[in-house]
Amino acid sequence: MRTQVAIIGSGPAGLLLGQLLYRASIDNVIVDRASKTHILTRIRAGVLEEGTAALLEQAGVDARLKAQNLLHDGFDLVFDNEVHHIDLFGLTGGKRVHVYGQTEMTRDLMDAREAEGLETYYGADDVLPHDFDGDNPRVSFVCDGQSIDIDCDFIAGCDGFHGVSRQSPPAGAMTVMEKTYPFGWLGLMADVPPVSDELIYANHQRGFALCSMRSPTRSRYYIQCPLEDHVEDWSDTRFWDELRRRLPAQIAAKITTAPPLEMSIAPLRSVVSEPMRFGRLFLAGDAAHIVPPTGAKGLNLAASDVHYLFEGLREFYTDRSSAGIDAYSARALHRVWNAERFSWWMTSVMHRFPQMSAFDRRLQQAEFYQLVHSKAASTALAENYVGLPF
């Protein structure tokens, strides 16, 4: 089999790249070790920057997004029960964020790909990229008992942190920088109306809490928990009670409870792998970097990687110029590190850390005071939250 771009991974990054390439008349094949059903049952993020929404429009898969997404002009910060509103729209000159589940975005991209009859292999075994240090890379895999080789010009590794793409560069070629946080997020999703029309981020003496949503009838809540906790330690009643404790009384009183659709614990960490290109293999999304969920940058960073990679590949095939692909890693990493800084900062401000000193606590209070009383500080927060330009 021969194609121009072989894409490993059919999450949002791989599917979005495939759709953009198709609309630019660049042949591509997607291979994923997971099944389509498994991919569509994964619970993921739901806040999209305007840049991500624009890419979905460019890819021609924004109809359901425009019909169903929730546009948010701001969000609330809560610090020791004091509520402060961040006016994203006013502080950024009219920018917003879109609340639309990653699973829905993935479904839209899958449906579009299937409608066009584009080649996609789900449930593939033994997926391996080969010879990407030369001019004739290929991807091999086994699907339905058949061994398949895809000869290609380029390989896009969009298969996540545990995927084969990031494991394939030679030893010493990649530098991995990592920061782990001493707590996790316990998340619960339930079919109940959100407690607020916009997100609420709360710093409480018992720990962080976040009130989010996926739709007007489906809510997603999180609370900070110790890393040693397990989901089995938490009944839904215990979760709801703890969430209420971490919110101001007037907000807690409005929470509607119901049995959870899903509960899970996610550890928080920051990871950046440099570079993001190895010959004709390009890493994108979680294959290259991880951010804490604070600030909702993970999916949006994957989208910006796709933007830079797509533009580079389009230049290569349309203009016969390699300038874009040669600059891909540096361009993507510049935005990655800005998002890592913002996610680290927001995580540091909004969480209670083990063994926090009185000095540390006072610094958090001073940071919140600055956000409340300084338009410059609020603007910097808003600009990063809605997303820096690609």
N, C-alpha and C positions, 0 to 999 in steps of 0.2 A: 504494500500500500504506500502511496506517496501523497504528501500534503505539504503545504508551505509552513504552517505552524502547528506543532503538536502541543496540546495543552494537557498537563497532568493535573487533575482535580476539577470537580464540577460543583464547587461551592460558588458563592457569588462572584469571586474574582475570576475564576476560570470561565464561568458562563458569560459574564459581562464582557470579558476580553473576546471570547468566541463570537458573541453577537456583534460587537463593534467591528471585528475583522471581517465577518461575513458581509456586513453592510458596506464595507470598503472593498469588496470583491477579493478578499484574501482568504484562500482556502485554509481550513483548520479542522482538526479532529480532537475531540475531548475523550480522555480515558480516566476513569475513577475506580478505585478499588471498592468503594462503598456502593450499596444499592441505591436506586432512586428513592425507594421508600424510606430507607434510613436517613438519607440526606434531608428529606422533607419532614422528618419527625424531630430534627434537632432544634432545640429552643435557643435562640440567639438574640442579638441586639435588635433595637427597633427605632433608633434615632438617626435620621439621615441628614447630612449637611446638604446645602443647596447645590454644591458641586456634584455630589453623588446623584441627586435627583436630576441634575442636568445631563449627566452621563446616561442615565436610564432613558431620558428623552431622546438623546442622540442615538441610543441603541434601538429606539422604537418600541420600548416595552414599558411605557409610563402611563398607559390608559387606566389601569386599575389603581396605580399610585395616585393619580390626580383625582380619581373618583372616591377613594376610600381613606387617603392619608389624613392625618390630623396636623394642621399647621399650628406651630407654637411660636408665639411672639416673645416668650420669656419663660422664666422658671423662678421658683422660690428657694432661697437659702434660709435655713433655720439654724441658729446657734444659741444653745441654752434657752430654747423656747422663744427667742426673738426672731420674727419672720421679716425677711427683706426680699423684695422683688427685684430680679434682674431683667430689665427691659431690653431684650435682645434686639427687637425691631427698632426701637428708638436709638439705642447706643451704636448700632452698626449701619445706620442709614437705610433701614428697610429690609434687613435680612432676617430669615427665620430658620427653624429646623422642621423637618418632617418626621412625624411618628408613623412608621410603617414597618411591620415586622420583617426581619431578615428572611424568615421562612417564606413570606409572601413574595418578597423580591426574588428569591430563588425560584419559586414556582412560576412566576411570570417569565423569567429567563428560560427555564426549562420548556415551558409551553411554546415560547417563540421559536426555540431551537427545533423542537419537534415539528412545529407547523411548517418550517422550511425544509424539513427532511435532512438536517445536518447530521453528520456521523458522530455518534456518541456511544461509548462503551461503558456501561455500569457493571459493577461486580467483577472487575478485572483482577486477576491474580498475578503475582510476580511482575509488577510494573517496574521497569527499569529504564532510565535514560542512558544512552551510550554515545561515545565519540563526540561529545559536545565541545571538546577542545580542538576539533578540526572543522572542516567545511561540510561534512556529511553526517550530521547527528541522526540518531534514530531512537525510537522508543519501542521496547519489546514488552509483551504481556501475554497472558493466557486468558481467554474469555470463552465460556461454554465449552471448555475442553480443547479449544483450538489455539495454537500458538500464532501470534500475529506480530509482525514488525511494521512500524511506520517510519519510513524514510522522510526526512523533513529538512527545512532550512534552519529552523529555530525550535527550541523547546521552552515552553513557559511552565515553570513549576508553581502551581497554585494549589498544592495539596496539603497545606497546613503545616503546623509545627512538627507533627509526628510523621509527615509524609516522606517519601523516598527522595524527593528533589533536594531538600536541604541536607540530606545525608550523602549525596552523590559527589560533591566537590572533593578534590583530593585533600588529604590531611594537611593542615596548615594553611590552606587557601582561604579559609573563612575565620574571621575573628568574631567571637560571640561575647557580647556584654550583657550582663543580667543583674537585675535587682529583684529580690523577693521581699514581700511584705509579710509581717507577722500576724496576719489574720486573713479570713476569707469572707465571701458574701454568701449568705444563705438566701436563696431566692424562692419565691412562691408565686405561681400564676394561678389565677382563679377567674371564673366568669362572674365578675361583679363590676359595677360601675366604678370608675376611678374616683378617688377621694377628692381630686382636684382636676381642673381643666388642663393644668400644666404640671410638669414634674416638680417634685419637692425633694431637695437634698437637705438632710438634717444631721448636724453634729450635736450629740447628746452625751451626757456623762456616762451613759451605759453603752455608747457606741454609735456608729453611723447608721442611718436609715435612708432609704430612697423609696419614694412613691412614684411609680411610673405606670404606663399603660400600653396596650397594643391596639385597643379600639375603644369606642364608647361603652362597650359592655365587657371588656376583658382587661384586667389589671395585672400588673407585675410589681411586686414589692420585694425589697431586699433589706436585710439587716446584717451588720457586721457581726462575725462570730469567730471564736478561736479556731485556729487551724486544726486542732485535734478533734473538733466536733465532727459528728457524722449525722447524716440526714435522719437516721433512725432515732437519734437523740431528741428530735424535735417533732412533737405532734403539731397538727395545724392549730390547735387551741393555744399551745404555748407560743407559737409564732405570732399569731394575731395579738396576744396579750403583750408580748415583748415589743412588737411594732408600735402599739398604742403608747406604751411607756416612753418611747423615744420621740414622740411628736407632741406639739402643743395641744392642750386639751380641746381647743375648738376644732382642730383638724382630726384628732383621734376620734372624736365623737361622731364624725361623719363616715368613718370607715365601715363598709359593708363586708361581712365575712361570708365565706362559703368553703366547702371542701376544695382542696387544691387540685388543679389539673396536673401540676408538676411541682416538685420541690427538689432543689439541688444545691450543692455547695461548690463554689468556685474559688480557688486560691487566687490571690492577686500577685502579679509579677510583671516586670518590664524586661523585655528581651529585644536586642537589636543584633542582627548578623550583618557583617560587612565583609566584602561588597555584596551586591545583589545580582551580579552578573559573573558568570564563569564561562568564557568562550561564547558558545551559542545557547547556553542555558541561563534563563533569567528567573529569579525568584520574585514572587509577588504575594502580598497579603501575609497571613500568619506563617508562611514558609520562611519569611525574612524577619518578622518582628511581631512582638506581642505587647499590648499596652493594658494597664488596669482598666476595668470597665468604667471607672469614674471619668465622666466627661464624654463617654460614648464615641471613642475614636477608632476602635478596631476595624469595624466594617468600612468606615470612611477612609481610613488609610489604605485598605485593600483597593478601594475604588480609585484613589489617587495614583497608586502604583499602576493600575490598569491604564489610567489615562496616559501616564508617561510612556509606558511600554507600547500601547497602541499607537501613539503619535510617532514613536521611533520606528515601529514596524511599517506604518503607513508611508513614512518618508523613505524607508528603504525600498519598498516596492513601487512607489509612485515616482519618486524623484531620484532613485538610485543613489541615495545618500545614506551613509552609515552614521551621520552625526548624532541623530536622535537615539539610536540604540547604544552608541558609545557613551552618551551622556546619561543614559537611563539610571544607573546606580547612584550617581552623584545627585541627580535631581530628586529621585525618590527619597534618598536618605536625608536630604535637607529638610523635607517636609516631615519625614518620620521623626527626626530628632526634635523638631518643634512640637509635634504632638506628644512625644514621650515626655518632654519637659512639662507641658500643660497637664497631662494626666498625673504625673508625679506630684506636681504642685497641688492640684485639686485633691488628690488622695491624702497628701500631707495635711492639708487644711481641714478636711472634713472627717477624719477618723481619729479615734482614740487609740494611741499606741501603748503597748505594754510598758510599764515602768516610766510613763511620762512624768517628768518633773514639773514642779510648779512653774518653773521658768518656761518650759515647753508649752504649757497650757496658756500662759500669758501671751506667748508669741502668737498662738492660734487666735486668741481673743483680739490682739492688735491687728492681725490680718483681716479678721472679719470687720472690725471697725473701719479699716481702710477701705474695704469693699463697699461698705454702707455709705461712707461719707466722702469718698473721692470718686468723682466722675471718671477720672483717668484710670483708676484701678478697676472700676466697674466696666469700662469700655474695653480694657485689655482682656478681662474675663469673657465678655460677650463676643469679642472678635475671635478669640480662640475657640469658643464653644460652637459658634455657627460655622467655623471652618476657615482656615487661612486659604488664600487663593492657591490654585494648582500652579 
